[in-house]
Amino acid sequence: MLSDFDVTIIGLGPVGSFAALLMENRGLKVLAIDRDIDIYSLPRAVSISDQGLRMAQEIDLDQIYIKNSTEVSGAEFVDKDLNRIGGTLDLKGFITSNAWPPMRFFHQPYTDRAIRDRLMQSSVTVLLEHEITEMKQEDDLVSLWVKDNKSRKIKSFTSRYLIGSDGGSSAVRNLLNIKQEDLNYNRDWVVIDIELLKPNQLTDKAIQICDSERLGTFIPAHLPFRRWEFMIHEGEDKEQFNSDEIIHRLINKWLSPSEYKIIRKAIYQFHSVLASKFRIGNCFLMGDAAHQNPPFMGEGLMSGYRDAYNLSWKLACVLKGNCSDELLDSYELERKPHAKFVVENSAGIGELMEAYADAKDPNDVPEELVSKGYGSFVLPDLDEGLFYGGKAIKEMFAGQLFPQIIKKKNNIIHERLDGILGESFAIVSNQKIEINDNQQEFMDQLNFSYIELEEDLINANPWLQRFFEFNRHYLIRPDRYVYGADFKNITIEKLIEDLRSRITF
Ligand SMILES: Cc1cc2nc3c(=O)[nH]c(=O)nc-3n(C[C@H](O)[C@H](O)[C@H](O)COP(=O)(O)OP(=O)(O)OC[C@H]3O[C@@H](n4cnc5c(N)ncnc54)[C@H](O)[C@@H]3O)c2cc1C
């Protein structure tokens, strides 16, 4: 059946906007709707990870983040007197296998503004001040009704697929009747953003303040901004945290009132919740609509970016007729457990702070909790999903991100080369490889890239070197995850045949 749009995106926060631009870049006809007239003008998310920057790179949003952010030098847990008690992470100068620093702090109003401007100049059809009121799924498309909040008129559209990226109180999630699982971290915190009026003398590390009187967080955000977050105790009058006087008292350990201007103080309940389903029929949830976590890991927005990046190439593959709709089931299979880890580990950092604050000696804190802290936790690889055999095989590096190849000049990154992998699947090899005609036809249809790497380039990329110590050929997905490698008796022909059976059905 013909539809007005390939994909409709409800909610143009950072996640919906990223998804809209990724899909436009892949040639899809996108309708994007937000109930507000403009971006949210105050900062919420502050951090973008190496993987976030690598994903943003695909549509040149990396430069927007770089221009409006500062490299994070590290993070640690401190006691009430700000002495280090654990979990130090020293990040200065480190470049990960994604070819970016592990984390940068950005100023969200600046980045969201630039991304919104990009969106308004794109071919995406954007409807602001509109909100979804009703939707119906029939045959292979979604009918939706949206209210124009200015004229009060109802408009209707049809779309092959619909995405709810409409934040924590998602209307799409409610219309789909998707329940949320509560993962049991619900605490009120006051979040304070300030602008420094004097030269910065504060630490350049993010710190978690494990003070039994009041837990806190300090974030050396992008200058001239700084952020503090403090827990509000049960039974405390929340209203008092709206007073500047209380805010001045909370941060007087660091600054006197004449040294800064408060730009925002807000009380948030830090949740940890996960939607029970990320897909129903032709509708999907992503971003905060699908998962919310306390901000201690700095990964909330990154989880949403991973959703958008995972789903956009799959939708494009299906809508161009190269893959069957079943491929889209791998979205929930891959994203839900990963997002769940982020939600649980973020809450775990909050619990670790409480344990450090309550302990007489930090060494008494159980290892199980310490392992959730900085310097210990590692984001998991993908496990089940679109991989050789349906489950990522470790020896093939399947489920891991393939390193981004770089070229350096004077020991500084001069070129990031993800572009050579193209926008589809790629075979990356350290030697020549023969493909039979039948498989070549399948690969041409999918616009495969084939890259034979020279030894010098591999040797100049230590992350890559490690991969090629174990296998000779890698089959890489469009989102740069390894699908499989030639391992034991699994030849490249077998890998390609397995992929064909999984995406064409
Ligand atoms: C205090 C705080 C600190 C945080 N710190 C970090 C951090 O350091 N790092 C990090 O990665 N994350 C952090 N986060 C989380 C991060 O802000 C969110 O994960 C991120 O904003 C989610 O983006 P989103 O696009 O999914 O949702 P949102 O940003 O909430 O956007 C949702 C959009 O949907 C629109 N909308 C809502 N309902 C409708 C409707 N019915 N119809 C149409 N449009 C609708 C809204 O207007 C909005 O534009 C923090 C969050 C908070 C609250």
The ligand as an SDF file (V2000), in Angstrom:
LIG
                    3D

 53 58  0  0  0  0  0  0  0  0999 V2000
   19.3620   16.3640   34.8240 C   0  0  0  0  0  0  0  0  0  0  0  0
   19.6700   15.4480   33.6990 C   0  0  0  0  0  0  0  0  0  0  0  0
   20.9780   15.2200   33.3910 C   0  0  0  0  0  0  0  0  0  0  0  0
   21.2880   14.3920   32.3450 C   0  0  0  0  0  0  0  0  0  0  0  0
   22.5970   14.1840   32.0370 N   0  0  0  0  0  0  0  0  0  0  0  0
   22.9180   13.3890   31.0040 C   0  0  0  0  0  0  0  0  0  0  0  0
   24.2760   13.1860   30.6050 C   0  0  0  0  0  0  0  0  0  0  0  0
   25.1840   13.7110   31.2050 O   0  0  0  0  0  0  0  0  0  0  0  0
   24.5370   12.3980   29.5250 N   0  0  0  0  0  0  0  0  0  0  0  0
   23.5290   11.8140   28.8290 C   0  0  0  0  0  0  0  0  0  0  0  0
   23.8060   11.0910   27.8330 O   0  0  0  0  0  0  0  0  0  0  0  0
   22.2370   11.9770   29.1670 N   0  0  0  0  0  0  0  0  0  0  0  0
   21.9030   12.7540   30.2350 C   0  0  0  0  0  0  0  0  0  0  0  0
   20.6030   12.9600   30.5460 N   0  0  0  0  0  0  0  0  0  0  0  0
   19.5750   12.2770   29.7740 C   0  0  0  0  0  0  0  0  0  0  0  0
   19.2660   12.9970   28.4860 C   0  0  0  0  0  0  0  0  0  0  0  0
   18.9030   14.3330   28.6990 O   0  0  0  0  0  0  0  0  0  0  0  0
   18.1250   12.2740   27.8100 C   0  0  0  0  0  0  0  0  0  0  0  0
   18.4620   10.9140   27.7090 O   0  0  0  0  0  0  0  0  0  0  0  0
   17.8980   12.8630   26.4310 C   0  0  0  0  0  0  0  0  0  0  0  0
   17.4760   14.2010   26.4830 O   0  0  0  0  0  0  0  0  0  0  0  0
   16.7990   12.0540   25.7690 C   0  0  0  0  0  0  0  0  0  0  0  0
   16.5810   12.5430   24.5150 O   0  0  0  0  0  0  0  0  0  0  0  0
   15.2460   12.1950   23.7710 P   0  0  0  0  0  0  0  0  0  0  0  0
   15.3730   12.8440   22.4430 O   0  0  0  0  0  0  0  0  0  0  0  0
   14.9930   10.7270   23.8400 O   0  0  0  0  0  0  0  0  0  0  0  0
   14.0820   12.8480   24.6580 O   0  0  0  0  0  0  0  0  0  0  0  0
   13.8040   14.4160   24.9890 P   0  0  0  0  0  0  0  0  0  0  0  0
   15.0760   15.1960   24.9980 O   0  0  0  0  0  0  0  0  0  0  0  0
   12.9750   14.4180   26.2090 O   0  0  0  0  0  0  0  0  0  0  0  0
   12.9570   14.8790   23.7440 O   0  0  0  0  0  0  0  0  0  0  0  0
   11.6150   14.4760   23.5460 C   0  0  0  0  0  0  0  0  0  0  0  0
   10.9730   15.4050   22.5110 C   0  0  0  0  0  0  0  0  0  0  0  0
    9.6520   14.9210   22.2700 O   0  0  0  0  0  0  0  0  0  0  0  0
    8.7440   16.0220   22.2370 C   0  0  0  0  0  0  0  0  0  0  0  0
    7.4240   15.4960   22.5950 N   0  0  0  0  0  0  0  0  0  0  0  0
    7.0260   15.0110   23.7930 C   0  0  0  0  0  0  0  0  0  0  0  0
    5.7400   14.5810   23.7160 N   0  0  0  0  0  0  0  0  0  0  0  0
    5.3240   14.8010   22.4450 C   0  0  0  0  0  0  0  0  0  0  0  0
    4.1080   14.5560   21.7500 C   0  0  0  0  0  0  0  0  0  0  0  0
    3.0430   14.0180   22.3480 N   0  0  0  0  0  0  0  0  0  0  0  0
    4.0230   14.8740   20.4310 N   0  0  0  0  0  0  0  0  0  0  0  0
    5.0820   15.4430   19.7980 C   0  0  0  0  0  0  0  0  0  0  0  0
    6.2720   15.7060   20.4230 N   0  0  0  0  0  0  0  0  0  0  0  0
    6.3810   15.3730   21.7220 C   0  0  0  0  0  0  0  0  0  0  0  0
    9.3180   17.0160   23.2350 C   0  0  0  0  0  0  0  0  0  0  0  0
    8.8850   18.3450   22.9490 O   0  0  0  0  0  0  0  0  0  0  0  0
   10.8280   16.8370   23.0110 C   0  0  0  0  0  0  0  0  0  0  0  0
   11.3060   17.7190   22.0090 O   0  0  0  0  0  0  0  0  0  0  0  0
   20.2550   13.7730   31.5920 C   0  0  0  0  0  0  0  0  0  0  0  0
   18.9300   14.0110   31.8900 C   0  0  0  0  0  0  0  0  0  0  0  0
   18.6290   14.8410   32.9420 C   0  0  0  0  0  0  0  0  0  0  0  0
   17.1900   15.0720   33.2560 C   0  0  0  0  0  0  0  0  0  0  0  0
  1  2  1  0
  2  3  1  0
  2 52  2  0
  3  4  2  0
  4  5  1  0
  4 50  1  0
  5  6  2  0
  6  7  1  0
  6 13  1  0
  7  8  2  0
  7  9  1  0
  9 10  1  0
 10 11  2  0
 10 12  1  0
 12 13  2  0
 13 14  1  0
 14 15  1  0
 14 50  1  0
 15 16  1  0
 16 17  1  0
 16 18  1  0
 18 19  1  0
 18 20  1  0
 20 21  1  0
 20 22  1  0
 22 23  1  0
 23 24  1  0
 24 25  2  0
 24 26  1  0
 24 27  1  0
 27 28  1  0
 28 29  2  0
 28 30  1  0
 28 31  1  0
 31 32  1  0
 32 33  1  0
 33 34  1  0
 33 48  1  0
 34 35  1  0
 35 36  1  0
 35 46  1  0
 36 37  1  0
 36 45  1  0
 37 38  2  0
 38 39  1  0
 39 40  1  0
 39 45  2  0
 40 41  1  0
 40 42  2  0
 42 43  1  0
 43 44  2  0
 44 45  1  0
 46 47  1  0
 46 48  1  0
 48 49  1  0
 50 51  2  0
 51 52  1  0
 52 53  1  0
M  END
$$$$
